Amino acid sequence: MQAIDIHTHPVFLHKGYSKKEIDEFASYGTAHGIGRMVALGDVLAYGRNPNAKQIAAINDQTAQVVRWRPDYYIGFCYLNPTLGAKAVEREVERCAPYGFRGLKLEVANNARDACMAPVMRAAERLNLPVLQHSWSMTNIKQRSFHTDPADTALLARRYPNVQVIMAHLTGCGFRGVLEAKGIENLVVDTSGAFPEANILEYAIEHLGADHVVYGSDLPIRESSVTLGRILGSKLSESELKKVLITNAQRILKL
């Protein structure tokens, strides 16, 4: 069973950007049963609020990763909504020839903010999924620019025609699962923090297997651990296949 990892950073904090390292990253994934990876970009390389030039540099880097290994990597376009509608639209159009399969948002702003509108309009127009960094803000008091699961859920409700991916199941916690419940265009990826007993089964119970997708956050989290938490769960074979493969195929149109 060759899984698809929807949440990776082959280049991370300015490290890993060479053909040799990109090949080694892919070999590591293949050795762990990962057939394809989504490269989300070096999204923290310039801090939480990168300017337009820095955003372009990150996306150009992701495009090169995909060019080096188109058989393995799938790119997402990284955006900073706070730069304004024109900047967002320019970057989406500039990246169109790269063939990116989605849009990636990090911690420049909260997903509730009005500046998200141009991003979501572009996603709807181009039929691209949006992967939103999400984490429970119960203990981390940074919600002005960090997105809580409730904020990601609201984003998905506001834009029902856009496929939204709530990142970091473990970081969102059991409350995050309940926030996502009943939202047809929202899926949760399994990345984020160390494995926590029963949260995956809880997510399947409340969201259904069609709404959970495998993500590792590699290299921050090891694939052996992130896959092990899924393969060691109580999921059925059909549920495992959806989480590890077919949901990502549907979202990425593979």
C-alpha positions as CSV (number, residue, x, y, z in Angstrom):
1,M,0.0,0.0,0.0
2,Q,1.8,3.1,-1.2
3,A,0.5,6.1,0.8
4,I,0.3,9.7,-0.3
5,D,1.6,12.2,2.2
6,I,-0.3,15.5,1.8
7,H,1.8,17.5,4.2
8,T,5.6,17.7,3.8
9,H,8.4,20.2,3.6
10,P,11.3,18.8,1.6
11,V,13.0,22.2,2.0
12,F,12.8,23.4,5.6
13,L,14.3,26.5,7.1
14,H,16.7,26.9,4.2
15,K,17.9,23.3,4.4
16,G,17.5,20.5,1.9
17,Y,17.5,22.4,-1.3
18,S,19.7,20.4,-3.7
19,K,19.0,17.7,-6.2
20,K,20.9,15.2,-4.0
21,E,18.9,16.1,-0.9
22,I,15.6,16.1,-2.7
23,D,16.3,12.6,-4.0
24,E,17.4,11.5,-0.6
25,F,14.1,12.9,0.9
26,A,12.1,10.9,-1.7
27,S,14.1,7.8,-1.1
28,Y,13.4,8.1,2.6
29,G,9.7,8.3,1.8
30,T,9.7,5.4,-0.6
31,A,11.5,3.2,2.0
32,H,8.6,4.0,4.4
33,G,5.9,3.2,1.9
34,I,5.1,6.7,0.7
35,G,4.4,6.7,-3.0
36,R,4.0,10.5,-3.5
37,M,4.5,13.6,-1.4
38,V,2.9,17.1,-1.4
39,A,5.7,19.7,-1.1
40,L,4.2,22.7,0.7
41,G,7.3,24.9,0.6
42,D,9.8,26.3,3.1
43,V,7.0,28.3,4.7
44,L,8.8,29.5,7.8
45,A,12.0,30.5,6.1
46,Y,11.3,34.2,6.4
47,G,9.2,34.3,9.5
48,R,5.5,34.4,9.8
49,N,4.8,37.4,7.5
50,P,6.9,37.1,4.4
51,N,6.9,39.8,1.7
52,A,6.0,39.2,-2.0
53,K,9.6,38.7,-3.0
54,Q,10.1,36.0,-0.3
55,I,6.8,34.3,-1.2
56,A,7.9,34.1,-4.8
57,A,11.3,32.7,-3.8
58,I,9.6,29.9,-1.8
59,N,7.3,29.0,-4.6
60,D,10.1,29.0,-7.2
61,Q,12.0,26.6,-4.9
62,T,8.9,24.3,-4.7
63,A,8.6,24.4,-8.5
64,Q,12.2,23.3,-8.8
65,V,11.7,20.5,-6.4
66,V,8.8,19.3,-8.6
67,R,10.9,19.7,-11.8
68,W,13.6,17.6,-10.3
69,R,11.3,14.8,-9.3
70,P,7.9,15.1,-11.0
71,D,7.3,11.4,-10.5
72,Y,7.3,11.9,-6.7
73,Y,6.5,15.5,-5.6
74,I,3.3,17.5,-6.0
75,G,3.6,21.3,-5.3
76,F,1.3,23.7,-3.5
77,C,1.5,27.5,-3.9
78,Y,2.3,29.3,-0.7
79,L,0.5,32.6,-0.1
80,N,0.4,35.4,2.4
81,P,-3.1,36.9,2.4
82,T,-2.0,40.0,4.3
83,L,-0.2,41.3,1.3
84,G,-3.5,42.1,-0.3
85,A,-5.7,41.0,-3.1
86,K,-3.5,42.2,-6.0
87,A,-0.4,40.4,-4.5
88,V,-2.3,37.2,-4.0
89,E,-3.8,37.2,-7.5
90,R,-0.4,38.0,-9.1
91,E,1.3,35.2,-7.2
92,V,-1.4,32.7,-8.1
93,E,-1.2,33.6,-11.8
94,R,2.6,33.6,-11.7
95,C,2.6,30.1,-10.3
96,A,0.0,28.8,-12.7
97,P,2.5,27.4,-15.2
98,Y,4.1,25.4,-12.4
99,G,1.1,23.1,-12.3
100,F,0.7,23.3,-8.5
101,R,-2.2,21.3,-7.1
102,G,-3.3,23.4,-4.2
103,L,-2.8,26.5,-2.1
104,K,-0.9,26.6,1.3
105,L,-1.5,29.1,4.2
106,E,0.6,29.3,7.3
107,V,0.5,31.8,10.2
108,A,0.5,35.3,8.6
109,N,-3.2,35.8,9.7
110,N,-6.2,34.1,11.2
111,A,-8.4,32.2,8.7
112,R,-11.4,34.3,9.8
113,D,-9.8,37.5,8.5
114,A,-11.3,39.3,5.6
115,C,-8.0,39.1,3.7
116,M,-8.7,35.4,3.0
117,A,-11.3,36.3,0.4
118,P,-9.0,36.7,-2.6
119,V,-7.3,33.4,-1.7
120,M,-10.5,31.5,-1.5
121,R,-11.9,33.2,-4.7
122,A,-8.7,32.0,-6.5
123,A,-9.1,28.5,-5.1
124,E,-12.7,28.3,-6.2
125,R,-12.0,29.7,-9.7
126,L,-9.1,27.2,-10.2
127,N,-10.7,24.3,-8.4
128,L,-7.7,24.0,-6.0
129,P,-7.8,22.8,-2.4
130,V,-6.6,25.1,0.4
131,L,-4.4,23.6,3.2
132,Q,-4.7,25.9,6.2
133,H,-2.3,25.6,9.1
134,S,-4.5,25.0,12.2
135,W,-3.8,24.4,15.9
136,S,-5.7,24.7,19.1
137,M,-5.3,28.1,20.6
138,T,-6.6,27.1,24.0
139,N,-3.1,27.2,25.5
140,I,-1.2,29.1,22.8
141,K,-2.4,32.7,23.0
142,Q,-1.6,33.8,19.4
143,R,-5.0,33.7,17.8
144,S,-4.6,37.0,16.1
145,F,-2.4,35.3,13.5
146,H,-2.6,31.6,14.5
147,T,-5.7,29.8,13.2
148,D,-7.8,27.7,15.7
149,P,-9.8,24.7,14.4
150,A,-12.9,26.8,14.9
151,D,-11.5,29.4,12.5
152,T,-10.7,26.8,9.8
153,A,-14.2,25.3,10.2
154,L,-15.7,28.8,9.7
155,L,-13.5,29.3,6.6
156,A,-14.8,26.1,5.1
157,R,-18.4,27.0,5.8
158,R,-18.0,30.4,4.2
159,Y,-16.6,28.8,1.0
160,P,-18.6,25.6,0.5
161,N,-17.3,25.2,-3.0
162,V,-13.6,25.1,-1.9
163,Q,-12.0,21.9,-0.6
164,V,-10.4,23.0,2.7
165,I,-7.7,20.9,4.5
166,M,-7.4,21.5,8.2
167,A,-3.8,20.7,9.1
168,H,-2.6,18.9,12.2
169,L,-5.1,16.5,13.7
170,T,-3.2,16.1,16.9
171,G,-2.6,19.8,17.2
172,C,-6.3,20.5,16.7
173,G,-7.2,17.8,19.3
174,F,-10.6,16.2,20.0
175,R,-12.2,19.7,20.0
176,G,-10.9,20.3,16.5
177,V,-12.5,17.1,15.3
178,L,-15.9,18.3,16.7
179,E,-15.4,21.7,15.0
180,A,-14.9,20.0,11.7
181,K,-17.9,17.7,12.1
182,G,-20.6,17.9,9.4
183,I,-18.7,20.2,7.0
184,E,-18.7,18.4,3.7
185,N,-15.9,20.4,2.1
186,L,-13.5,20.0,5.0
187,V,-11.0,17.2,5.6
188,V,-8.4,17.0,8.5
189,D,-4.8,15.9,7.9
190,T,-3.2,13.6,10.4
191,S,0.0,15.6,11.0
192,G,1.0,17.6,14.1
193,A,2.6,16.8,17.4
194,F,3.3,13.3,18.8
195,P,0.7,10.5,18.3
196,E,-2.1,10.6,20.8
197,A,-4.1,7.5,21.7
198,N,-7.5,7.1,20.1
199,I,-7.7,10.5,18.4
200,L,-7.5,9.0,14.9
201,E,-10.3,6.6,15.7
202,Y,-12.3,9.5,17.2
203,A,-11.9,11.5,14.0
204,I,-13.0,8.6,11.9
205,E,-16.0,8.0,14.2
206,H,-17.2,11.7,14.1
207,L,-16.1,12.8,10.6
208,G,-16.1,9.6,8.6
209,A,-13.1,8.1,6.7
210,D,-13.7,10.3,3.7
211,H,-12.8,13.3,5.8
212,V,-9.4,12.3,7.2
213,V,-6.2,12.3,5.1
214,Y,-2.6,11.3,5.8
215,G,0.0,14.0,6.4
216,S,3.3,13.7,8.3
217,D,4.8,17.2,8.4
218,L,8.1,15.6,7.5
219,P,10.9,16.5,8.4
220,I,9.5,17.8,11.6
221,R,7.8,14.4,12.3
222,E,9.2,11.0,11.3
223,S,7.3,9.0,8.7
224,S,7.8,5.8,10.7
225,V,5.9,7.4,13.6
226,T,3.2,9.2,11.6
227,L,2.5,6.1,9.6
228,G,2.8,3.8,12.6
229,R,0.0,5.7,14.4
230,I,-2.3,4.9,11.5
231,L,-1.3,1.4,10.7
232,G,-1.4,0.5,14.4
233,S,-4.9,1.9,14.8
234,K,-8.2,0.0,14.8
235,L,-9.2,1.3,11.4
236,S,-10.6,-1.2,8.9
237,E,-8.8,-2.0,5.6
238,S,-11.2,0.2,3.6
239,E,-10.8,3.1,6.1
240,L,-7.0,2.8,6.0
241,K,-7.1,2.9,2.2
242,K,-9.2,6.1,2.2
243,V,-7.0,7.8,4.8
244,L,-3.7,6.8,3.2
245,I,-4.5,6.9,-0.5
246,T,-7.9,7.5,-2.1
247,N,-8.8,10.7,-0.2
248,A,-5.6,12.4,-1.3
249,Q,-6.1,11.1,-4.9
250,R,-9.6,12.7,-4.9
251,I,-8.4,16.0,-3.4
252,L,-5.3,16.3,-5.7
253,K,-7.1,14.9,-8.7
254,L,-4.6,12.2,-9.4
